[in-house]
Amino acid sequence: MTSTSTSTAISPAPAAGRIGGDLVIETLSGLGATTVFGVPGQHALGLFDALRRSDLRYVGMRVENNAGFAADAYGRMTRTAAPLFLSTGPGALMALAALQEAAAASAPVLAISSQVPLAGVGGGRHGYLHELGDQEAVFRGVVKSVHPVRTASQIPSAIAAAWESALTVPYGPVYVEIPQDVLLAPAVLPVVTAIEARPRELSARPELITVAAELLTRAERPLIVAGGGVVRADAAEELLALAEKVNAPVVCTFGGKGAFPWEHPLSLQSWLEDRHTTAFLEDADVLLVVGSGLGELSSNYHTFAPRGRVVQVEADAGKLESNHPALGIHADARLTLEALVAAVDERPDDDVADRVGAILTAVRERIDSQELDLEQQVLASVRAALPPRAPSFWDMTILAYWAWSAWPGALHSAQGAGGLGYGFPAALGAAVADPTTPVLAVSGDGGALYSIAELATAKQQALDVTWLIVDDGGYGILREYMNGTFGETEGTELTRPDFVALAESFAVPAVRSSPENLRDDLAAALAAPGPSVVVLPALLRMFAPTHLA
């Protein structure tokens, strides 16, 4: 867990020329922030004026929603809160979809927005530019916590409280709101040189560990579902130790990919949309669910019906028993897995690897029977081209839906809230977080148009991101859904630009590829410094669902 715990220290007198915005910047610096994402706006200029006097790196995006996605990825990669600067009204509202994704994926984003001048706050219709009746209320149903500021002296405490909230499990986005005149007013407070924030740990109650350990030790067919909470807690080592000690097969949810070794004899991989996997999970007499709420995508669209005892470890109390009765353990995944490893007895099972292998063989046979060689070839080419350490960020597109199940290892996607436009701006945020490795973004042509303006950001910031755009001429998955349900489509076919020429107009190198050349084209793009675009014209299909049957 990322934490900041330092004693508060201030200089003896205010520095000349400081304003309320400087208190924001000084507090962020004291908490350990090094980077800020955002888009400037009239009411937020006090933030940006102070920012230019600081050592913080500013990554300016072209659209607030994309700035939010970039901050989301930065938070995921660094496990620290990612500051996001927004302006009043339309600017702030544009970031809501990104903050919804951060909330669903438990990504620590610290959104700091301006507000109309203090005289206009409170619901009256004063006619200020960008005025909302209650801007704070708009965010309250999306973010983890809201921290309104009405005076300059409240700024350090509000931001420290928001930082602590964002980094206390479950991680999540938080919102701080500061009126324009408070940001612009001369600062009378001394310079903030350090500030204290203590993200709280969430340990499991010992009596629950005792019961869960006994259930796992005595189980005949234990099984583990590893969700995104395992990844966020950096608990892969503890998960592996527990699975091997009790010989429990492990399936990773789409948000939990990378939590367990893909080729391990106990690995069921991530084929959660396959009925063979669903039936195997249902047959477990003890099912340990760690860091997952067993929502729609993790339960084969709510067709999963466990017959055994469910033990659910979840840091988000709202997800405990939200879909199935369980022994609910409200706790951090890593701390709980550590305790369980110490508490369980070794449980022998000589046949478990054979049972896991049989399930994976059945899944493979079902996929192979559907004549989906192109899709598997494309996904294999992407995997082969990507360097081992390089992270990947996937938009909501057919190739990503394949990757959820078939990609061998970690990936990041917008599967929490499911909005379009995540892949490329998120990859930019990841490249800022770790400039030592290239980053891959994957989008369809429909999703690409949500974030195409960020080619300018990628070029201006010289970020090592390769963007794969799979161009099928429309919203491919919606086309499949409509054809399958109604027999025809409406609204799914798109006029789109020449993506290669468009990228080149930003001075970003681009190439039009083919399935046969994709591996080499991607590898070359990823090896070159700076941003690049690879366009793959291809009509991909999804494997047949099993939940409808």
RAKA-V889972 format. One record per backbone hydrogen bond with DSSP energy under -1.0 kcal/mol. NH is the residue of the N-H (numbers start at 1). CO is the residue of the C=O. Records with the same first field share a line. If there is no record, write none. Layout:
NH: CO / CO
//
This chain:
11: 191
18: 15
20: 185
21: 183
22: 19
24: 20
25: 21
26: 22
27: 23
28: 24
29: 25
30: 26
31: 27
32: 29
33: 28
36: 57
37: 83
38: 59
39: 85
45: 42
47: 44
48: 44
49: 45
50: 46
51: 47
52: 48
53: 50
54: 51
57: 34
59: 36
61: 38
67: 63
68: 64
69: 65
70: 66
71: 67
72: 68
73: 69
74: 70
75: 71
76: 72
77: 73
78: 74
79: 75
82: 108
84: 110
85: 37
86: 112
91: 88
92: 87
93: 89
94: 90
95: 92
96: 93
99: 95
100: 96
101: 97
102: 98
103: 99
104: 100
105: 101
107: 102
109: 107
110: 82
111: 174
112: 84
113: 176
114: 86
115: 178
120: 117
121: 118
131: 128
138: 134
139: 135
140: 136
142: 139
143: 139
144: 173
147: 175
149: 177
154: 151
155: 152
158: 154
159: 155
160: 156
161: 157
162: 158
163: 159
164: 160
165: 161
166: 162
167: 163
172: 166
174: 109
175: 145
176: 111
177: 147
178: 113
180: 115
183: 179
184: 180
185: 181
187: 18
193: 9
209: 205
210: 206
211: 207
212: 208
213: 209
214: 210
215: 211
216: 212
217: 213
218: 214
223: 286
224: 249
225: 288
226: 251
227: 290
229: 291
230: 227
232: 228
233: 229
234: 231
235: 230
239: 235
240: 236
241: 237
242: 238
243: 239
244: 240
245: 241
246: 242
248: 243
250: 266
251: 224
252: 269
253: 226
259: 256
264: 261
267: 264
268: 250
272: 270
274: 271
278: 274
279: 275
280: 276
281: 277
282: 278
283: 279
284: 281
287: 309
288: 223
289: 311
290: 225
291: 313
301: 296
303: 299
304: 299
307: 282
309: 285
311: 287
312: 327
313: 289
314: 329
319: 316
322: 319
327: 310
328: 326
329: 312
331: 329
332: 202
336: 332
337: 333
338: 334
339: 335
340: 336
341: 337
342: 338
343: 339
344: 340
347: 245
355: 351
356: 352
357: 353
358: 354
359: 355
360: 356
361: 357
362: 358
363: 359
364: 360
365: 361
366: 362
367: 363
368: 364
369: 365
370: 367
376: 372
377: 373
378: 374
379: 375
380: 376
381: 377
382: 378
383: 379
384: 380
385: 381
386: 382
390: 387
393: 440
394: 412
395: 442
397: 395
401: 397
402: 398
403: 399
404: 400
406: 402
407: 403
409: 407
412: 392
418: 414
426: 422
427: 423
428: 424
429: 425
430: 426
431: 427
432: 428
433: 429
434: 430
439: 464
440: 391
441: 466
442: 393
443: 468
445: 470
448: 444
449: 445
450: 447
451: 448
454: 451
455: 452
456: 453
458: 454
459: 455
460: 456
461: 457
463: 458
465: 463
466: 439
467: 532
468: 441
469: 534
470: 443
471: 536
475: 492
476: 474
479: 475
480: 476
481: 477
482: 478
483: 479
484: 480
485: 481
486: 482
487: 482
494: 473
499: 497
502: 498
503: 499
504: 500
505: 501
506: 503
507: 504
508: 503
511: 533
513: 535
518: 514
521: 517
522: 518
523: 519
524: 520
525: 521
526: 522
527: 523
528: 524
532: 465
533: 509
534: 467
535: 511
536: 469
538: 471
//
